Structure formats: structure tokens, C-alpha cells
Amino acid sequence: MMIDLRSDTITVPTPEMRRAMSAAEVGDDVYGEDPTVNRLQELAAEMLGKEDALLVVSGTMGNQVSLLTHCRPGTEVIVEQDCHIFYYEAGAASALGGVQLRALPGRRGALTAEQVEAAIRADDIHQPPTALICLENTHNRAGGAVIPLAAMQSVYALAVRHGLPLHLDGARIFNAAIALGVAAKEIAACATTVQFCLSKGLGAPIGSLIAGPRDWIAAARRWRKRLGGGMRQAGVIAAAGIVALETMVDRLAEDHANARFLAEGLAALPGLELDPAAVETNIVIFKTTALSAPALVEALRRRNLLCVAMDADRVRFTTHKDVSRADMEKALAIVKDALRQA
Ligand SMILES: *Cc1c(COP(=O)(O)O)cnc(C)c1O
């Protein structure tokens, strides 16, 4: 049996999700007439403490609809240099939005208010006007790092002071909330708009939501339509999303405990470097010194353990609902064996 730790996106819908999908009341959501989509959007808005929310196809679409709604072509967006919007969205901000990304180096994914303030453009016709600040919490490439509330609050206060919106890529905002021991809305309160994914650790098959002010969501709805993201009887998808939000949030703590367990085991192996205390959520990124990252990933794949190389010498394991503590023990034994034979 394969143990798949490539991503929390590989999770499959639960039996309860399947039942809810099959029983979902539906309508044409482009007309705003799908009752299940409307229920999901209300639930998401309430959980994030925002006026309204909108179901989109993916996290990437959610972030890009957000950028398009916040920014005009020729403006600049401040981002952290390892964030998903900069790294993994196929250049969409420039290809679709005509916006320029200003990438700043973060510490464990976090930017300081001072750093962001220094990057806000002056009122000068030579410069692209700053239109938006983006943060990512939890931060994927920083190993699922949680940005502390105080750090989010200080950047948000700065954004407000400069009259700039702040968009949070909260693909894994519920992982952050569980790790911080706060409600997701406390994190979302540090942002003008938020994107989060149903299709990662929460286990739904498809979908993300964006949440924010009512008039902003109305404008975002038009951008979603322009991009071809107006879905019809999307209640079939939304039904699984409701189950995800109602039943799958608290159990993320289990994924975090499994990630920490894995990290402690990995840290004890010669040829690997990581600090288990830095593993706060469901992502474990470690450095491999004996083998290159692609070579280690391949050696593990041959032993039925799947994971991903982040770059030449870093490997990522992601825990999720479809792996158990016993799988973690097996995974550690497999890594040990692969390193011994290398
Ligand atoms: C996965 C992810 C996204 C994008 O989600 P997709 O549904 O894969 O498009 C955005 N931001 C972060 C931080 C992610 O991890």
C-alpha cells in the first residue's frame, strides 16, 4: 500500500460528503439560485466574520479573482517571496491582471510592518502605485509555518493606515486557527479579504471560498464569471464543502500531531536536518544532506512512500486525514531504510 504524503489535496471526500452531495438541493448558481451554494457561502462568511463569501473553483482562482478585484493593471502588489501567489500560480497576476508583484523576503513566511511600509510606493509618476498587500497563513513553503496574530495585526494596521487592502491567502487558515487556538475569524479580522481551500486538509473534493465586504464580493462575482468560473448546479460541490466546514476542522489537530511525530522521527536520522519544534501544522519540510532531494523522493517512491522535492535539497511531507499514526511509523521506517541503502 502506498503512503501518500505529497499533499493534503489528495484527500478523498468522506462518506458523509458523498451522501450530502447526492442529496444536495441545487439550482443555477449563476442566477444566484443554488440554495446549497448560498448556504455554504453564508456559513463561510460567518466562520470568517466577513459580510459575504463566494465559492470559486480553486485556491488559485480565489487568489486571482481577489487580485483582479482589488487591483488595476499597472499597479503593484506586495507579497512574500516564497508565497503561492508568486511561486505557484503560473504568472497569473501578470498574465491576467497586468499587475506587478513586489516580492519581499519573509522570516518563516512572515513580513514585518516595517518591511512592508518601506516597500509601499511613493506618489511618483515613475512608480507603479501599490494597490494591495498579500499574506499567506499558514505558509506552505515555510513548512506550514503559522504567522502569529500579532504579526498579522501589525501589517493590517499599517495597511489600514495607508488606505490599502490586505488579502490573506488562507488556503490553510483553519490549520493556522487550530495551531493558534483561536477561531478562524480572529485571523481573518487581520485582512480585508480572505481565500481558503475546502479541497486540502478539510477533505472536500473541489472548491475554495473568498470572503470579504459585500460590495467587493459582488465585484468578485463578475470577475469569476469573466474567468469562466460561473458554475451552474454547483450545490453538488458545495454540499461537500458544508460537511467539510461543519465536521472536518477540529480534526486537523490530528494531522498536526502526526506531522510533529514524523518530524521528531526524521530529525533523529543521520543525513536529514530539521527542527521538529518548527513544525507547527501539517507540513514537514526538511533538508537532505546525504542524497539530493529528487534522489531521496525517488528512493522513497520505490518503497511506496510518496512525497515531493521542494528544491535541490529540501523535501516536503504533508499529513492529512487519509493517513494514520501507523502510516507515520511505516513512513519513518521507509526513510530509515532508504537512507541506510544510499
Ligand atoms: C494550494 C494552495 C493554493 C491554491 O489552491 P489550488 O486549489 O491548488 O489552486 C493557494 N495558496 C496556498 C498557500 C496553497 O497552499
The ligand as a Gaussian input file, in Angstrom:
#p B3LYP/6-31G(d) Opt

LIG

0 1
 C       -2.923000      25.060000      -2.525000
 C       -2.703000      26.492000      -2.286000
 C       -3.334000      27.451000      -3.086000
 C       -4.085000      27.121000      -4.354000
 O       -5.046000      26.192000      -4.305000
 P       -5.456000      25.327000      -5.617000
 O       -6.804000      24.891000      -5.247000
 O       -4.441000      24.233000      -5.696000
 O       -5.431000      26.223000      -6.794000
 C       -3.143000      28.771000      -2.764000
 N       -2.389000      29.130000      -1.735000
 C       -1.757000      28.242000      -0.954000
 C       -0.941000      28.717000       0.198000
 C       -1.878000      26.890000      -1.211000
 O       -1.239000      26.014000      -0.450000

